Amino acid sequence: WVAFGLARWKGAASENWMDTYLSDAEARSADCQGVFHERKYTENAKVILALTALGKDPRDVAGFNLLVPLADFEQTVFQGVNGAAYALLALDSGSYEIPANGADSTQATREMYVDYILSSQYPDGGWALSGDTSEADLTAMALQALAKYRDRADVEEAIKRGVAFLSENQNEDGGFTYFNAQTCESVSQTILALTELGISLEDPRFIKEGNTLQDALLRFRQKDGTFAHLLDGGADMIATEQAFLALVAADRAEQGESSVYCMH
């Protein structure tokens, strides 16, 4: 996520980070034969997004096509909505064709991933990784992936319901509460979802008692510039990565640039 965010950011970064990332990606791909995690194919999706943002072809990384694992439908959705959402984001980042699935399992298509996400939507309009309670961050992830398929009436309706869920469940301070805790990631993913959908971060539906999503996000910021997972927590790498990407998305929207996942 750091490499992806840096590639989509218009700010200054150290000169060698890109070469370092590309070298590491090549080495990892060679070591794991193009499958970055045996069960979590979101790891492949993340690298595909980063390489695409850097103008590199993820179909030839140390001789391996990193899109091949995403052709395995069952294994990709092993992670639920999360897996399907990031598979779509990765595939659509470069308008890549889904390669043939070499495994003894179902050949994936974009329509299958979209339908999987739609079928996983809860009655209240939200999504969750598991259980029976919708979560803001998973709902936002689903919306990001569905954004490019709004020409389908069923997708447009699902998006409307998902956006309504996020608005209705936003706190007065601009954040989100899940099981009695507010998390940085929920705010970050919602910012990413709105910018991907072309919804202004100043939309009245997402300003509560004068508090915006950006106000809520910055409450997690630590003195050293990192972000915490919880309001009363310390620096957290995952929270910092997601907050950085959300800030990049917000900046791109403000500057009239394409959304972070729109790279073609």
N, C-alpha and C positions, 0 to 999 in steps of 0.2 A: 504493500500500500504506500509506503514511503516513496518508492521509485515512481509509482503511478502518479501520486500527488505532485511530486517534483516535476514530472514531465508535463503535467497539465497546468502547472503554475507559471506565471509570467515573471516571477521574481528571480533574484539571483541565488545561485547555489554553487557549491564548490566545483571546481573544474573536473575533477576526476571521478565524481560519483557515478556518472553514466557508464564509463568504461569499467568501473569496479562491478557495478550491477550486472552488466552484460557478461563479464567474465565469470561471475558467480553463477549466473543462470546457465551458461554453457556447461560449467563444471557439474552443477547439480543435475542437469538433464542427462549428461553422459553417465553419471553415477547411478541414476535411478531409471535409466532408459526411457525417459520422457514421461514418467508417471511420478509426480512429485509427492504423492501420498497414496498408499494402497487403498484407503477407504474414503478419504476426503478429497474429492475431485475439485473442490473449490480452490485448492492450492494450485492446480493447473490453471483455473480460470483467472486467478490473481496475476500469475506470471504472463498469461496471454494479454491481459489488459495492460500491464506495464510495458511489455515489448511493443504492443501496438501503439501505445502513446509515444514511445521512443522512435517510432518509424521502422521497427524491425519486424521481420516475419516470424511469427511463432510456429510456423509449419516446418521450420528447419532450424532446430536448436541442437547443435551437436549431432545433427543427423536424425533427430526425432521430431515428429509432428505432435506438438503439444495439444492439438485439438482432438486427437484420436480418443483419449479417455472420455471426452464429453459426448462421444457418439454412443456410449453405453448408457442407455436410459436408466436401467435399474440401479446401476452403481452411482450414477450422478444424483439421482433423487434419494439415495441412501441418507443424505443429509436433509431431506425434506425440502420445504420451500426454499431454504437457503441454497441448496445445491442447484435446483432448477433455475432460480433467479440469477445466480452468478454465471451459470452456463449460458443463459441467454445474453447477459451483458457482455460476456467474453466473445461469443460468436458474432454478436451484432456490432461489436466495436470496430471490426474490420470487414463487416458484411461477408464473413467467411462461410463457405459451404461446409456442411457437416460431413466429415470423411466417413468412409465405411467403417462399421464397427467390427473389429476383428475378434471380439469376445463372443462367447456362446450366450448371448443375451439380446434383448430387443434393440434394434437400430433406432436411435433417437432422431426426432425431427423437431423443428422449432415449434410446430403446432402442438406436439405432445408436451413440451415443456410449458407452453402457455396454458394449455388445458389443465395440466397438473396444478399449476398455481391457482387457476380459477376454481378448480374443484376443492382446493384447500381453504378457500375463504370462509370465515365463520359468519354466522347469521348477523352479527353486529357490524360486519363490514371489515373486520380486521383479520390478521393472520397471526400464527404462532408457530414456533419451532416444534412444540409438543404441548400436551395438556389441552385444557378446554377454555383457557383465558387468552384473549388476543393481546399481542404485544406491539407497542409502538414501533420498535426497531425492525421487527420482522415484517410488519405491515408496510413500513417505508421501503424495505428491501424489495418486497413484491411489487410495489408501485413503480420503483425504478426500472425493474425488468419489463413491466407491462407497458411502459410509456411509449415504446415504438410500435405497439400493436393496437393503437387506439382507433384504427379504422374498422376494427371489429366491434360491433355493437355490444357484445357481451363483455368485452374487455373495457370499453368505455364505461359501462354501467358498474363494473367491478371497481374501476378507478374512482368513480364518483363516491361509491360507498366507502372505499378505503380512505379517501381524503376526508370525508365526513367523520369517520371514526377517529382519525388523528386530531381533527379540530375539536371534536366533542370531548376528547380525553386529555386535552392539553390543560395543564394547571394554570392558575392565575399568575404564577411567576414565569410562565412561558415554557416550562419543562414538562416532563412526563413522569408519572409514578407507576411502578410495577412492583407488586408485593412490598409495599411500604417503603420503597427506595427509588430515588431519582438517579438516572444514569446519564452520563455524558453521551454514550453511544446512541441512545434513543433520540436525543436532540440532533446529533450529527446526521443520523440516517434520515430523519425527517427533512432536514435542510437539503440533503442530496435528492430526496424524492421530489420535493417541490420544485427545485431548479431543473430536474430532469423533465418534469411535467410542464415546465414553463409557467409555473405559478409564482407570482412575486412573493418574496419573503416579507413584504409589507402588506400582504393580503389581510384584510380585517379578520378573516376567519382564524388567523394565526397570531393575532395580537390580543393578549388577555390582560386586562387591567393596565394597559400601556406597555406590557412586557412582550418583546419579540423572541423568536427562537434564538437569534444571535445573542440577545441579552442572557438567555438561559444558558447557552453554550459557554459564554465567557465566565460564568460563575464557577465553572470547573477548572479554570485556568490557575496554574500554580505560579509562584513567584519566578521560577526558573524558565517559564514558558511552556512547560509540559501541561498535560491535562490529567485530571483524576477521573477514575471510574465513577466514584460516588462523591457527593458534595463534601463530605467530611473526610475524604480519603486523600492519599498522596499520589504522586506521579504514577501513571499507568501507561504502558507502551501501547496497548490496543486502543485505549481511549484517546491517546495523543495522536495516533495514526488516523483514526476516524475523524477527530476534531480538525486535524490539518486538512483532510480531504474536504470536509464540509466548508471550511473557510475558503479553500480554493474554489469550490463550487459557488459560494456566495460572491466571491470577488469576480469570477467569470460572468455571473449573471449581472452584476452591477456594471461591468464594463461592456455588456452587450455581446459577450463571447458565447460560443457554443457551450452546451453543458459538458460536464467532465466525461461523460460516457459517449458523447457524440464526436467521433474522430474520423469521419469520412464524409 
